[in-house]
Each structure stands twice: as structure tokens, then as C-alpha cells.
Amino acid sequence: MTTLVRGRGWARTHPLAVDALLATVVLICMVIGSFAEPHGQQGPTWGTRTPDLPSLLLMTLGAFALVFRRRAPWSVLGATCAASLAELLTGEPRAPVVMCAVIALFTVAARTDRSTTWRIGVITMAGLTGVAMLSGPMPWYSQENLGIFAWTGMAAAAGDAVRSRRAFVAAIRERAERAERTREEEARRRVAEERLRIARDLHDVVAHHIALVNVQAGVAAHVMDKRPDQAKEALAHVRDASRSALNELRATVGLLRQTGDPEAPTEPAPGLHRLDELVETFRNAGLPVEVAMGQIGLDLPAAVDLAAFRIIQEALTNVQKHAGAAAKAEVSVVRVGPNVEVTILDDGPGDDKDDKNDRKDKSDVGDASDASGENEGGGHGLIGMRERVGALGGHCSAGPRYGGGFRVHAILPVTAKGGTA
């Protein structure tokens, strides 16, 4: 088996040597055949006739032309057909030079299309057989003339079959390579989506809790000397917020653990069932938040539930950071037909530079890809919202309200097209 594989490899890398060997074998067969008399009294006999010098020359020229059958198949076919016609018209006794034309026709048929194969095959069969019947040294009805017709026809059919098989194998190989590339691209896409999802979760968790820690730490520093009780309360909120941040970070990073690693996260992903807990953290930080939540139902997909929670968390974090100390926020979550609509409003002036950078938005975005390049100097919160909503096939808009304040509105299809939020 190894020898066969090596032989095939050598044949592919040395095509000219293979063709030279084939031409030598064909020449030997033609010379041997020219000494045979097929119509002897007791059947085919050997040595009763000998080829003349012109026949030997034509056989040699035809075999030599086969050496170049892959480099110039059409020219070789023409040369071998010409040698065969010359032998049919002048040869006596006959030499089987037509064997070279049969091999050349097979090579042409294996390298061209089907329609061309049949056209050139019919022309070759008709030409060689017609000349042999009308002007050859044998009677028109002899089996040698019919043999020319049969062998040229089989050569064209065999060449077309080889070409079809090569095309079929090439198509299968190309399909397999395309499938492999598609699998690799799909794997890379899934990895990129998972990295993006984890990055969004990390951003939402860190931004929310660090903003609360910052606010409460500022309150504690401000009232430390005059109102230590209030400072202790603020520090307690800092401790709770930091503990929550650590827990959520541990759960998020736990997604990256390998199978079998210890301490895998067992806490379920946050969702609207934790909305009251989330709102309470903002209220403790000094941000008044009102919540209006309709009958959402218990059939929300996990991706939609998580996306709604993260959108509210990010929007309220932005209000806490940028809307000002006297701002108030309103959260509305309602079910409208096949969608869940999440709305977050605030009435803060938001006049600082950070707000202009981080909350700048004047366009509605329905596809995450539309927002991927929008990062003109602010944070990634709004972009993250749009990516979440776009991944689920929803619609997100965010922008200033008339008369002051900011509005975030997201429409999340209950039947989400994305598998992750």
C-alpha cells in the first residue's frame, strides 16, 4: 500500500516521465501487433508479415507525439490522426498507428467539456472510419474498420467519464473545504460573540457597582466629621455594593472555567425578578427611582430577561453618574403583544462634559452592527445596550428628552433570535 501511494505521488510530480513510459509501451505494442496476421487459416499467426519502413516511421512518430499529450493535447490529437490517416492510405501491410489517435482522443476528452468531447469524438470516429472503409487496404466491411469506430468511440466516452469523475471529486473536496472554513468561521464568530457578551456583563456589573461605591464613598467623606452615623451607613452601603460586585464578577468569570474546575457558579443569571433589589441599591445611593411593572408573565426567555435587567442597570447607572444630584428616574417594564418594552426616564439636566460624551445619542439603532463603530469619546454603556438588543432582534433608542433629561427605550422580542443576551 505504501509503495502504491509513493508511486502515485511520483506519477503526479513527474507527468512527462509517465507519458514517455506510456509512449514506449504503446510503441512496443504497435510494433508487436504489426507482425501479427489476424486472418490466418488457423486464426491469428505471428511472423507471417513484417512492417515496412514507412509504417515503422509512422508508429514511431505517433508514439513520440504521445509524450506531449498533456502539454498540447489538441496538437497531439491532430498529429496522431494525421499519422493514422497516412498509414490507412499508404500502409501495406497495415500497422496499428490508430492506437496513438485513440489515446490522444481520450486525453482531449478528459480535459475539455462534454459538448466539445462529443463533437471532436464524432469527427474523429467518422474521419478515421470513413477513410479506412473507403481508401484503406482492407475491405470496407472488415472487422478492423469496425474496430477503429469502436475504439475511438470508447476513448471519447472513457475520457468524458474521467473528466466527470474528476469534476465530482473536485466538487466534493471544495465542498468539504468550504464546510471546514464555515465551521472555523462559525467557531470564531461564536467565540467573538461570547467574548462580547462577557465584556458587556463585566461592564454592566463594574459600572453599576463602582458608581454606587463612588457615590457612597463621597457621602461618607463629606459627613464623616459632622455626622458619623450617616457616614457609617454610607460605608455599609459601600461594603454591600462591593460585595455584590465581587459576587457578580465571580459568577461572570466563572463562565470561563474549564469543565471540572472547582467552585463553578451556581447562582442563576440576574433578571427582572431582581429588579426590586437593583432599584433599592440606587435608592440607598440617593437616587429616587419609581418603578411601573406590568404583567410580564413567566415565559420570558433567559436572554430577554437578562437583557432587560442589564439595560435598566446600565441606564440607572448613567443617571446616577451624569444626571445630577437632584435627578429622579422612572422605570417602566410592560408587555406589548409579542414584545417587552423597557423605558427609563430621568429629569436631570446633565450639563457636564461627561454626560455630553457618555450619553450622546441622536439616532435609533435596531441592529448591533450599526452601533459597533459609535464611540466618539464616551463610555460603552449605550453601545452595549444596543448590542444586547440587536443580538435579540429588537430595537433600542436613547436620547435627550424634550425639556431636559434623558430617555432610554428598548423593545425586546419575547421570541428572541439570539441565543445569548
C-alpha positions in Angstrom: 0.0 0.0 0.0 2.8 2.4 0.8 4.5 1.5 -2.5 1.3 2.3 -4.3 0.9 5.7 -2.6 4.6 6.5 -3.4 4.1 5.5 -7.0 1.0 7.8 -7.3 2.9 10.6 -5.8 5.8 10.1 -8.1 3.5 10.0 -11.1 1.9 13.3 -10.1 5.2 15.0 -9.7 6.7 13.6 -13.0 4.0 13.7 -15.6 6.4 13.9 -18.6 8.2 10.7 -17.5 4.9 8.9 -17.1 3.8 10.0 -20.6 7.2 8.9 -22.0 6.8 5.5 -20.4 3.3 5.2 -21.9 4.6 6.2 -25.3 7.2 3.5 -25.1 4.7 0.8 -24.1 2.3 1.9 -26.9 5.2 1.8 -29.5 6.1 -1.7 -28.3 2.5 -2.9 -28.6 2.1 -1.4 -32.1 5.4 -3.0 -33.3 4.3 -6.4 -32.0 0.9 -6.0 -33.4 2.3 -5.1 -36.9 3.9 -8.6 -37.1 0.6 -10.4 -36.5 -1.7 -11.7 -39.2 -5.3 -11.8 -37.9 -6.7 -13.7 -40.8 -4.6 -16.8 -40.9 -6.1 -20.2 -41.7 -5.8 -21.4 -38.2 -6.5 -18.0 -36.6 -4.0 -15.1 -35.9 -0.5 -16.0 -36.8 2.8 -14.4 -35.9 5.8 -13.7 -38.1 4.0 -14.1 -41.4 4.3 -10.5 -42.2 6.7 -7.6 -41.4 6.0 -3.9 -41.3 7.7 -1.8 -43.9 9.9 1.2 -43.1 7.2 3.9 -43.6 4.9 2.1 -41.2 7.7 1.9 -38.6 8.4 5.6 -39.0 4.7 6.5 -38.6 4.4 4.3 -35.5 7.5 6.0 -34.0 6.2 9.5 -34.8 2.8 8.7 -33.3 4.2 7.3 -30.1 6.7 10.2 -29.8 3.7 12.6 -30.1 2.1 11.0 -27.0 5.0 12.2 -24.8 3.4 15.7 -25.1 -0.2 14.7 -24.8 -0.8 16.6 -21.5 1.1 19.8 -22.6 -0.6 20.1 -26.0 -3.5 17.6 -26.2 -5.1 19.2 -29.3 -1.8 19.2 -31.3 -1.1 15.6 -30.3 -4.5 14.6 -31.4 -4.0 16.2 -34.7 -0.6 14.7 -35.2 -1.7 11.2 -34.3 -4.8 11.4 -36.5 -2.6 12.6 -39.4 -0.2 9.6 -38.8 -3.2 7.2 -38.7 -4.6 8.6 -41.9 -1.3 8.3 -43.6 -1.0 4.7 -42.6 -4.5 3.9 -43.7 -3.9 5.4 -47.1 -0.4 4.0 -47.8 0.3 1.3 -45.3 0.7 -2.3 -46.6 0.7 -4.4 -44.6 -1.2 -2.3 -42.1 0.3 -1.1 -38.8 -2.0 -0.2 -35.8 -0.9 3.5 -35.7 -4.5 4.4 -34.9 -3.8 3.3 -31.3 -2.0 6.6 -30.8 -5.0 8.5 -32.0 -7.3 6.6 -29.6 -5.1 7.6 -26.6 -4.8 11.2 -27.8 -8.6 11.4 -28.2 -9.0 10.0 -24.6 -6.7 12.8 -23.3 -8.6 15.5 -25.1 -11.9 14.2 -23.8 -10.6 14.1 -20.3 -9.5 17.8 -20.4 -12.4 19.5 -22.2 -16.2 19.9 -21.7 -18.8 17.3 -22.7 -20.1 19.0 -25.8 -16.7 19.5 -27.2 -15.8 15.9 -26.4 -18.7 14.6 -28.4 -18.1 16.9 -31.3 -14.5 16.0 -31.6 -15.2 12.4 -30.9 -17.8 12.1 -33.7 -15.4 13.9 -36.1 -12.5 11.6 -35.3 -14.6 8.4 -35.4 -16.2 9.4 -38.7 -13.0 10.6 -40.3 -10.8 7.6 -39.4 -13.5 5.0 -40.0 -14.6 6.6 -43.3 -11.0 6.7 -44.6 -10.4 3.2 -43.5 -13.6 1.9 -45.3 -13.2 3.9 -48.5 -9.4 4.0 -49.0 -7.9 1.5 -46.6 -6.1 -1.6 -47.6 -8.8 -3.8 -46.1 -12.4 -4.3 -47.3 -14.9 -1.8 -46.0 -16.8 -4.4 -44.0 -13.7 -5.8 -42.3 -13.7 -6.0 -38.5 -10.6 -3.8 -38.4 -12.6 -0.9 -39.7 -15.4 -1.5 -37.2 -12.7 -1.8 -34.5 -11.5 1.7 -35.3 -15.0 3.1 -34.9 -15.5 1.2 -31.6 -12.1 2.1 -30.1 -12.4 5.8 -30.9 -15.9 5.9 -29.5 -14.9 4.2 -26.3 -11.9 6.6 -26.0 -14.2 9.6 -26.1 -16.7 8.1 -23.7 -13.9 7.0 -21.2 -12.3 10.4 -21.4 -15.6 12.1 -20.6 -16.2 9.7 -17.7 -12.8 10.5 -16.3 -13.4 14.2 -16.6 -16.8 13.9 -14.9 -15.3 11.9 -12.0 -12.5 14.4 -11.6 -15.1 17.3 -11.5 -17.2 15.3 -9.0 -14.2 14.7 -6.7 -13.1 18.3 -7.0 -16.6 19.5 -6.1 -16.7 17.2 -3.1 -13.3 18.4 -2.0 -14.3 22.0 -2.4 -17.5 21.4 -0.5 -15.5 19.8 2.3 -13.0 22.7 2.4 -15.9 25.2 2.3 -17.6 23.4 5.2 -14.4 23.3 7.2 -13.9 27.1 6.6 -17.5 27.7 7.5 -17.1 25.7 10.8 -14.0 27.6 11.6 -15.7 30.9 10.9 -18.7 29.9 12.9 -16.5 28.9 15.8 -14.6 32.2 15.6 -17.9 34.1 15.4 -19.3 32.2 18.5 -16.1 33.0 20.4 -16.3 36.6 19.4 -20.0 36.8 20.5 -19.2 35.1 23.8 -16.3 37.5 24.5 -18.6 40.4 23.6 -21.3 39.1 25.9 -18.9 38.6 28.8 -17.4 42.1 28.2 -20.9 43.6 28.3 -21.7 41.8 31.6 -18.4 42.9 33.1 -19.0 46.4 32.0 -22.5 46.5 33.4 -21.5 44.9 36.7 -18.4 47.1 37.3 -20.0 50.3 36.1 -23.1 49.9 38.3 -21.4 48.9 41.5 -18.4 51.1 41.2 -20.7 54.1 40.5 -22.6 53.3 43.7 -19.4 52.8 45.7 -18.1 56.2 44.4 -21.3 58.0 45.4 -21.5 56.4 48.9 -17.7 57.0 49.5 -18.2 60.6 48.6 -21.1 60.9 51.0 -19.1 59.2 53.8 -16.1 61.5 53.2 -18.4 64.5 53.3 -20.3 63.7 56.5 -17.5 61.8 58.3 -16.7 64.6 60.8 -20.2 66.0 61.5 -22.5 63.0 61.1 -20.6 59.8 61.8 -23.7 57.7 61.9 -24.6 58.7 58.4 -21.0 58.0 57.3 -21.2 54.5 58.8 -24.4 53.9 56.9 -22.8 55.1 53.7 -19.8 52.8 54.3 -22.1 49.9 54.9 -23.7 50.6 51.5 -20.2 50.7 50.0 -19.4 47.3 51.6 -22.7 45.8 50.3 -22.1 47.2 46.8 -18.5 46.0 46.7 -19.6 42.5 47.9 -22.3 42.4 45.2 -19.8 43.4 42.6 -17.4 40.7 43.7 -20.1 38.1 43.6 -21.3 39.1 40.1 -17.7 39.2 38.9 -17.1 35.8 40.3 -20.2 34.4 38.6 -19.2 36.1 35.3 -15.6 35.0 35.3 -16.8 31.5 36.4 -18.2 31.1 32.9 -14.6 31.0 31.6 -13.7 28.0 33.8 -13.0 24.6 32.2 -15.2 21.6 32.9 -14.3 20.1 36.2 -12.9 23.3 37.7 -14.0 23.8 41.4 -16.3 26.4 42.6 -18.3 26.8 39.4 -21.0 29.5 39.7 -24.4 28.1 40.8 -26.3 31.3 41.2 -28.8 31.9 38.3 -28.3 34.8 36.0 -29.9 38.1 37.1 -33.2 39.0 35.7 -36.3 41.1 36.3 -37.1 39.1 39.4 -34.2 41.0 41.0 -35.4 44.4 39.8 -36.6 45.5 43.2 -33.2 44.6 44.7 -31.4 46.6 41.9 -33.6 49.6 42.4 -33.1 49.5 46.1 -29.4 49.9 45.7 -29.9 53.1 43.7 -32.3 54.4 46.3 -29.8 53.8 49.0 -27.3 55.8 46.9 -29.7 58.8 46.9 -31.3 58.3 43.5 -35.2 58.3 43.7 -36.5 55.6 41.4 -40.1 54.9 40.6 -40.9 51.5 39.0 -44.0 50.6 37.0 -44.0 47.0 36.0 -46.9 45.4 34.2 -47.9 41.8 33.8 -44.8 40.4 32.1 -45.5 36.7 32.5 -43.2 33.9 33.5 -42.4 32.8 29.9 -39.6 35.2 29.2 -36.6 33.7 27.6 -33.4 33.9 29.8 -31.7 36.0 27.2 -34.5 38.6 27.1 -34.8 38.6 30.9 -31.1 39.2 31.4 -31.1 41.9 28.6 -33.9 43.8 30.2 -32.2 43.7 33.6 -28.9 44.8 32.2 -30.4 47.7 30.2 -32.2 49.0 33.4 -29.0 48.6 35.4 -26.9 50.5 32.8 -29.4 53.3 32.3 -29.8 53.9 36.0 -26.0 53.8 36.4 -25.8 56.5 33.8 -28.5 58.6 35.6 -26.5 58.2 38.9 -23.3 59.3 37.2 -24.4 62.0 34.9 -27.9 63.4 35.6 -27.0 65.4 38.7 -27.7 65.2 42.4 -31.4 66.2 42.2 -32.4 63.9 39.3 -35.2 61.4 39.6 -35.6 58.3 37.5 -38.6 56.3 36.3 -38.5 52.7 35.1 -41.3 51.1 33.1 -41.4 47.4 32.0 -44.6 46.4 30.1 -45.6 43.5 27.8 -46.9 44.8 24.5 -48.0 41.9 22.3 -45.0 39.7 21.4 -42.6 42.3 22.8 -41.3 43.5 26.2 -40.8 47.3 26.3 -38.4 48.8 28.8 -38.3 52.5 29.3 -36.0 54.5 31.7 -36.6 58.3 32.1 -34.8 60.9 34.1 -35.3 64.6 34.6 -31.6 65.5 35.3 -30.1 68.5 33.4 -26.9 66.6 32.6 -24.8 69.6 31.7 -21.3 68.2 32.5 -18.8 67.1 29.9 -19.0 63.5 30.9 -22.7 63.5 30.2 -22.2 65.0 26.7 -19.7 62.3 25.9 -21.2 59.3 27.6 -24.9 59.9 26.8 -24.7 61.5 23.4 -27.1 59.8 21.0 -29.4 61.2 18.3 -30.2 58.0 16.3 -32.3 54.9 16.8 -30.5 51.7 16.4 -32.1 48.3 15.6 -29.1 46.3 14.8 -26.0 45.9 16.9 -23.7 46.2 13.8 -25.0 49.7 13.3 -23.7 50.8 16.6 -20.4 49.0 16.7 -18.5 52.0 15.4 -20.1 54.6 17.5 -17.7 55.5 20.3 -16.9 59.2 19.9 -15.2 59.6 23.2 -17.7 58.4 25.8 -18.3 55.1 27.5 -19.6 51.9 26.1 -22.8 51.8 28.0 -25.2 52.8 25.2 -23.3 50.8 22.7 -23.6 47.8 25.0 -27.4 48.3 25.3 -27.7 48.4 21.5 -25.6 45.3 21.0 -27.7 43.4 23.5 -31.0 44.5 21.9 -29.6 44.0 18.4 -28.5 40.5 19.2 -32.0 39.6 20.2 -33.6 41.2 17.1 -35.1 44.1 19.0 -34.9 47.9 18.7 -33.2 50.4 21.0 -33.3 54.2 21.1 -31.6 56.6 23.5 -31.5 60.4 23.6 -32.3 63.6 25.3 -35.9 64.3 26.3 -37.7 67.5 25.3 -37.4 69.9 28.2 -34.5 68.2 29.8 -33.5 64.7 31.0 -32.7 61.6 29.1 -34.8 58.6 27.8 -33.8 55.1 27.0 -36.3 52.9 25.3 -35.8 49.2 24.3 -38.2 46.8 22.6 -37.2 43.2 23.2 -39.0 40.4 21.2 -40.1 37.6 23.5 -39.2 35.1 20.9 -35.6 36.2 20.5 -33.5 35.3 17.6 -30.2 35.3 19.5 -29.2 32.5 21.8 -27.4 34.8 24.2 -28.0 38.3 25.5 
